[in-house]
């Protein structure tokens, strides 16, 4: 009976690991887009913002990257937010006026679209996991 339990665990592990990898791959393919759409739908109110400062960070190569800090007003209250998108160049100058999309119920919640590069990276990893999972599933099914 001990051998039967051990053998059944050995047979179940490949199936569970295959399903886990398939689910992770599918999640990476679909969840980021869903979350992006939800954030975009929550933040519908367009307000005028102004770049008032830059946050800085030091990159691994020693270079400095900058992210714009925006100030905007809504319902007679001032808010400040940082996009969190750091760049070495092409940073908006202080004083630049921009349209910001905010959540009317939580005005401190500002929508900044995800960069195409970060979305693409997640999709590539998701597709890789999914394809690996399909390959594993075919291998497991061939052995049954």
C-alpha positions as a Markdown table, in Angstrom:
| # | Residue | x | y | z |
|---|---|---|---|---|
| 1 | Unk | 0.0 | 0.0 | 0.0 |
| 2 | Unk | 2.9 | 2.3 | 0.7 |
| 3 | Unk | 4.3 | 1.6 | -2.8 |
| 4 | Unk | 0.9 | 2.2 | -4.4 |
| 5 | Unk | 0.7 | 5.7 | -2.7 |
| 6 | Unk | 4.2 | 6.5 | -3.8 |
| 7 | Unk | 3.5 | 5.5 | -7.4 |
| 8 | Unk | 0.3 | 7.4 | -7.5 |
| 9 | Unk | 2.1 | 10.5 | -6.3 |
| 10 | Unk | 4.8 | 10.1 | -8.9 |
| 11 | Unk | 2.0 | 9.8 | -11.6 |
| 12 | Unk | 0.1 | 12.9 | -10.3 |
| 13 | Unk | 3.1 | 15.2 | -10.0 |
| 14 | Unk | 3.7 | 15.6 | -13.8 |
| 15 | Unk | 0.0 | 16.4 | -14.3 |
| 16 | Unk | -0.1 | 19.0 | -11.5 |
| 17 | Unk | 3.1 | 20.7 | -12.7 |
| 18 | Unk | 1.9 | 20.7 | -16.3 |
| 19 | Unk | -1.4 | 22.3 | -15.3 |
| 20 | Unk | 0.4 | 24.8 | -13.1 |
| 21 | Unk | 2.7 | 25.9 | -15.9 |
| 22 | Unk | -0.3 | 26.1 | -18.3 |
| 23 | Unk | -2.3 | 28.3 | -15.8 |
| 24 | Unk | 0.7 | 30.6 | -15.2 |
| 25 | Unk | 1.2 | 31.0 | -18.9 |
| 26 | Unk | -2.5 | 31.8 | -19.5 |
| 27 | Unk | -2.6 | 34.2 | -16.6 |
| 28 | Unk | 0.5 | 36.1 | -17.9 |
| 29 | Unk | -1.2 | 36.3 | -21.4 |
| 30 | Unk | -4.6 | 37.6 | -20.1 |
| 31 | Unk | -4.4 | 39.2 | -16.6 |
| 32 | Unk | -2.2 | 42.2 | -17.5 |
| 33 | Unk | -4.5 | 43.3 | -20.3 |
| 34 | Unk | -7.6 | 42.9 | -18.0 |
| 35 | Unk | -5.9 | 44.9 | -15.2 |
| 36 | Unk | -4.9 | 47.6 | -17.7 |
| 37 | Unk | -8.5 | 47.9 | -19.0 |
| 38 | Unk | -9.9 | 48.0 | -15.4 |
| 39 | Unk | -7.5 | 50.8 | -14.5 |
| 40 | Unk | -8.2 | 52.7 | -17.7 |
| 41 | Unk | -12.0 | 52.4 | -17.1 |
| 42 | Unk | -11.7 | 53.6 | -13.5 |
| 43 | Unk | -9.8 | 56.7 | -14.5 |
| 44 | Unk | -12.1 | 58.5 | -16.9 |
| 45 | Unk | -11.9 | 62.1 | -15.7 |
| 46 | Unk | -9.3 | 64.2 | -17.7 |
| 47 | Unk | -7.6 | 67.0 | -15.8 |
| 48 | Unk | -4.8 | 69.3 | -16.6 |
| 49 | Unk | -1.6 | 68.5 | -14.9 |
| 50 | Unk | 1.8 | 70.2 | -14.8 |
| 51 | Unk | 5.3 | 68.7 | -14.5 |
| 52 | Unk | 6.6 | 70.3 | -11.2 |
| 53 | Unk | 9.7 | 68.1 | -10.5 |
| 54 | Unk | 11.6 | 64.9 | -11.4 |
| 55 | Unk | 12.3 | 61.9 | -9.2 |
| 56 | Unk | 15.7 | 60.4 | -9.9 |
| 57 | Unk | 17.1 | 56.9 | -9.6 |
| 58 | Unk | 20.5 | 55.5 | -10.3 |
| 59 | Unk | 20.6 | 52.7 | -12.8 |
| 60 | Unk | 22.9 | 49.6 | -12.5 |
| 61 | Unk | 25.3 | 51.2 | -15.0 |
| 62 | Unk | 25.6 | 54.3 | -12.9 |
| 63 | Unk | 23.5 | 56.5 | -15.2 |
| 64 | Unk | 20.7 | 58.6 | -13.8 |
| 65 | Unk | 17.1 | 58.2 | -14.9 |
| 66 | Unk | 14.3 | 60.6 | -14.3 |
| 67 | Unk | 10.5 | 60.3 | -13.8 |
| 68 | Unk | 8.2 | 63.3 | -14.0 |
| 69 | Unk | 6.3 | 64.4 | -11.0 |
| 70 | Unk | 2.9 | 65.9 | -11.8 |
| 71 | Unk | 0.7 | 68.3 | -9.9 |
| 72 | Unk | -3.0 | 68.7 | -10.7 |
| 73 | Unk | -6.1 | 70.0 | -9.1 |
| 74 | Unk | -9.5 | 68.4 | -8.7 |
| 75 | Unk | -12.5 | 69.7 | -6.7 |
| 76 | Unk | -10.3 | 72.6 | -5.4 |
| 77 | Unk | -7.7 | 70.3 | -3.9 |
| 78 | Unk | -4.1 | 69.9 | -5.2 |
| 79 | Unk | -2.6 | 66.5 | -5.8 |
| 80 | Unk | 0.9 | 65.4 | -6.7 |
| 81 | Unk | 1.8 | 62.1 | -8.4 |
| 82 | Unk | 4.8 | 60.5 | -10.1 |
| 83 | Unk | 4.4 | 58.4 | -13.2 |
| 84 | Unk | 7.0 | 55.9 | -12.0 |
| 85 | Unk | 8.3 | 55.7 | -15.6 |
| 86 | Unk | 12.0 | 56.4 | -15.5 |
| 87 | Unk | 13.9 | 57.4 | -18.6 |
| 88 | Unk | 17.4 | 58.7 | -19.3 |
| 89 | Unk | 16.3 | 61.0 | -22.0 |
| 90 | Unk | 13.1 | 62.5 | -23.4 |
| 91 | Unk | 11.7 | 63.4 | -20.0 |
| 92 | Unk | 9.1 | 66.1 | -20.0 |
| 93 | Unk | 10.4 | 69.5 | -18.9 |
| 94 | Unk | 9.3 | 71.2 | -15.7 |
| 95 | Unk | 6.3 | 73.4 | -16.5 |
| 96 | Unk | 5.0 | 71.1 | -19.3 |
| 97 | Unk | 1.2 | 70.8 | -19.2 |
| 98 | Unk | -0.3 | 67.4 | -19.8 |
| 99 | Unk | -3.7 | 65.7 | -19.7 |
| 100 | Unk | -4.0 | 63.2 | -16.8 |
| 101 | Unk | -6.7 | 60.7 | -16.4 |
| 102 | Unk | -7.9 | 60.3 | -12.8 |
| 103 | Unk | -10.5 | 58.4 | -10.8 |
| 104 | Unk | -13.2 | 60.8 | -9.8 |
| 105 | Unk | -14.0 | 58.7 | -6.7 |
| 106 | Unk | -10.3 | 58.6 | -5.7 |
| 107 | Unk | -8.6 | 61.6 | -7.3 |
| 108 | Unk | -5.2 | 60.5 | -6.1 |
| 109 | Unk | -5.6 | 57.5 | -8.5 |
| 110 | Unk | -4.0 | 58.4 | -11.8 |
| 111 | Unk | -3.9 | 56.2 | -14.9 |
| 112 | Unk | -0.6 | 55.9 | -16.6 |
| 113 | Unk | -0.6 | 53.4 | -19.5 |
| 114 | Unk | 1.8 | 50.5 | -19.1 |
| 115 | Unk | 4.8 | 50.7 | -21.5 |
| 116 | Unk | 4.7 | 48.6 | -24.6 |
| 117 | Unk | 8.1 | 47.1 | -23.7 |
| 118 | Unk | 6.8 | 45.8 | -20.3 |
| 119 | Unk | 3.6 | 44.4 | -21.8 |
| 120 | Unk | 5.6 | 42.7 | -24.5 |
| 121 | Unk | 8.0 | 41.1 | -22.0 |
| 122 | Unk | 5.1 | 39.7 | -19.9 |
| 123 | Unk | 3.4 | 38.4 | -23.1 |
| 124 | Unk | 6.6 | 36.7 | -24.2 |
| 125 | Unk | 7.1 | 35.0 | -20.9 |
| 126 | Unk | 3.4 | 34.0 | -20.8 |
| 127 | Unk | 3.6 | 32.5 | -24.3 |
| 128 | Unk | 6.8 | 30.7 | -23.3 |
| 129 | Unk | 5.1 | 29.2 | -20.2 |
| 130 | Unk | 2.0 | 28.2 | -22.2 |
| 131 | Unk | 4.0 | 26.6 | -25.0 |
| 132 | Unk | 6.1 | 24.7 | -22.4 |
| 133 | Unk | 3.0 | 23.6 | -20.6 |
| 134 | Unk | 1.4 | 22.3 | -23.9 |
| 135 | Unk | 4.6 | 20.4 | -24.7 |
| 136 | Unk | 4.6 | 18.9 | -21.2 |
| 137 | Unk | 0.9 | 18.0 | -21.4 |
| 138 | Unk | 1.5 | 16.2 | -24.7 |
| 139 | Unk | 4.5 | 14.4 | -23.2 |
| 140 | Unk | 2.4 | 13.4 | -20.1 |
| 141 | Unk | -0.5 | 12.3 | -22.2 |
| 142 | Unk | 1.7 | 10.2 | -24.5 |
| 143 | Unk | 3.0 | 8.3 | -21.5 |
| 144 | Unk | -0.5 | 7.4 | -20.1 |
